[in-house]
Amino acid sequence: MSAAFSANAGPTDAELAKMKLQYQRPETVPFPKDNPFSQAKVDLGHKLFFDPRLSGTSTMSCASCHNPGLSWGDGLATGVGSAANKLGRRSPTILNLAWAESLMWDGRAGSLEEQATGPIEAKVEMNQSMPRLLTTLGDIPGYRAAFQVAFPGEPISAKTIAKAIATFERTVVSGQAPFDRWIEGDEKAIDDAAKRGFVTFNTKANCSACHSGWRFTDDSFHDIGLTDGDLGKGKLVPGVEPLLHAFKTPGLRNIAGRAPYMHNGSVTTMATVVRHYSDGFVQRPSLSPEVYKLKLTENEIHDLVAFLKTLTSTDATIAVPVLPISEVN
């Protein structure tokens, strides 16, 4: 048994090794058969992602709500859309979505391709007309050329726009964090508080019941007992009680840079998040059975936060691309 756990009769070396096993990073990024990887698609998607011309007023881009400098979120409690319209939910990060089974807080998009053009056309978000956007992009020589390289013989369309953006988004992968170095054998990569927090995460705190796998998400939906009236998944699947107030489990990679937290941005610190799960949730029939009073001590809360901080990586800077310009009349 390692010294970090001996005082609390923690797990044996074999038990700890088993805990670590489920969190090992994959070696490759998956791409769907109907939209395989190509660097041309990535380059085109990169430009489209940062191009404000994808919005109706040419003032917003995908990156407005998914900023690489803010762990691919926006740092706001809830998103802001067209005409400074305040949205009802927090802008989720796009980190590690290549592995996601469904998208958006309520899971209404089944793939990155399906999700990509939704915000563009939504009146409360980017408020762009797809026919207008296709005309705009088609009038730009640089985009015409880029689409032909990425999608030979295909026209510029909602489908090819979605495929390009989705391909770029699949390359947005969090890098190796201190936690990864620790589970690979570097005992000095994280401190003893974080090591204790990892054990608590997987045992008493029950966090791993939902935050599982290397991305720390089960890609499922749970009512975690927040007090707002948003029905989440339950609005899409009426009459199914366990899905009332249920939202997708967010991954925890780079969580330290993604405050505020929860689907409504109502919690400002990681410690407050942990306290919510310990004994701060609302009891109701739809509450997930994985959410129950934990009676965590302040030391355990401290250790859990220390562990969560080790999930943050220092990633390569994503530059704002040079965008193609329109022809001069």
Buried (B, 14 or more C-beta within 10 A) or exposed (E): EEEBBEEEEBBEEEBBEEBBEEBEBEEEEEBBEEBEBBEBBBBBBBBBBBBBBBBBEEEBBBBBBBBBEBBBBBBBBBBBBBEEEEBEBBBBBBBBBBBBEBBBBBBBBEBBBBBBBBBBBBEBBBBBEEEEBBEBBEEBEBBEEBBBEBBEEEEBBBBBBBBBBBBBBBBBBBEEBBBBBBBEEEEEBBBBBBBBBBBBBBBBBBBBBBBBBBBBBBBBBBBBBBEBEBBBBBBBBEEEEBBBBBBBBBBBBBBBBBBBBBBBBBBEEBBBBBBBBBEBBBEEEBBBEBBBEBEBEEEBBBBBBBBBBBBBBEBEEBEEBEBBEEEEE
